[in-house]
């Protein structure tokens, strides 16, 4: 996990075929799953978040065969970073003004080597 912002942008473009400036959050997790990096474009520039766990590990999300990636909701990403299990999640019904419309929500795309 020694890759910096520029190298991770290259991984996003070349290996994932996505644009790092799209507003999506790109998640990189090392093999032992104790370090996570989040690459995200915010207004004005790229942001790279890094978190290393002293004990324990990050949970691996479910692989989406259709999308050929690990797609996550923002709330699932927050739970992953905070160490909460994503298994057996029950999502309570909430009002979503974007539901049924073609407006872009904040998505996260994960890359696990």
C-alpha positions in Angstrom: 0.0 0.0 0.0 2.8 2.4 -0.9 0.9 3.8 -3.9 0.2 7.5 -3.8 -2.5 9.7 -5.3 -1.0 9.8 -8.8 -0.4 6.1 -9.1 -3.9 5.2 -7.7 -5.4 7.6 -10.3 -3.5 5.6 -13.0 -4.9 2.3 -11.5 -8.4 3.8 -11.7 -8.0 4.8 -15.3 -6.0 1.8 -16.7 -7.2 -1.2 -14.7 -10.7 -0.1 -13.7 -11.5 1.9 -16.9 -13.1 4.7 -14.8 -12.5 8.4 -14.4 -11.0 9.4 -11.0 -12.5 12.8 -11.4 -16.1 11.4 -11.6 -17.0 12.0 -8.0 -17.0 8.3 -7.1 -15.0 7.1 -4.1 -12.4 4.5 -5.1 -11.4 2.2 -2.3 -8.1 0.3 -2.1 -7.6 -2.3 0.5 -4.3 -4.2 1.1 -4.2 -8.0 1.2 -4.2 -8.4 5.0 -7.1 -6.0 5.0 -5.8 -3.8 7.7 -5.1 -0.7 5.6 -7.6 1.2 3.4 -7.2 4.1 1.1 -10.1 6.2 -0.3 -9.5 8.3 -3.4 -12.1 10.9 -4.1 -12.5 14.0 -6.2 -13.9 16.9 -4.3 -14.4 20.4 -5.7 -11.0 21.8 -6.2 -8.9 18.7 -6.1 -8.3 15.0 -5.3 -8.4 13.8 -1.7 -6.7 10.6 -0.5 -7.8 9.2 2.9 -5.7 6.5 4.6 -6.6 4.4 7.6 -4.5 1.6 9.1 -6.0 -0.6 11.8 -3.8 -1.7 14.7 -5.9 -4.8 15.3 -8.6 -6.5 13.2 -9.4 -6.0 9.5 -11.8 -4.5 7.1 -14.7 -6.6 5.9 -14.7 -7.6 2.2 -17.9 -6.4 0.5 -19.9 -8.5 -1.9 -18.7 -8.7 -5.5 -21.2 -7.6 -8.2 -20.8 -9.9 -11.2 -23.0 -7.6 -13.4 -20.9 -4.5 -12.7 -17.6 -6.4 -12.4 -16.7 -4.5 -9.3 -17.6 -4.1 -5.6 -20.3 -1.5 -5.6 -21.2 0.0 -2.3 -23.6 2.7 -0.9 -22.1 5.5 1.0 -23.6 4.3 4.2 -22.0 0.8 3.6 -18.6 2.5 3.1 -19.0 4.4 6.4 -19.9 1.1 8.2 -16.9 -0.6 6.6 -14.5 2.1 7.7 -16.0 2.1 11.2 -15.6 -1.7 11.5 -19.3 -2.6 11.4 -20.3 -5.8 9.7 -22.3 -5.4 6.5 -23.8 -8.9 6.8 -27.5 -9.2 7.7 -28.1 -5.5 7.3 -31.7 -4.4 7.4 -32.3 -1.1 5.7 -35.2 0.8 7.1 -37.4 2.6 4.6 -36.4 6.2 4.1 -37.5 9.0 1.8 -35.2 9.3 -1.2 -35.8 12.2 -3.6 -33.4 10.6 -6.1 -35.2 7.3 -6.2 -36.6 6.6 -9.7 -34.8 9.5 -11.3 -31.6 9.6 -13.3 -29.8 11.8 -10.8 -26.3 10.8 -9.7 -25.9 9.5 -6.2 -22.5 9.3 -4.5 -21.2 5.8 -5.2 -18.1 4.0 -4.1 -16.1 1.6 -6.1 -13.7 -0.8 -4.4 -10.4 -2.3 -5.6 -8.9 -5.2 -3.7 -5.7 -6.6 -5.1 
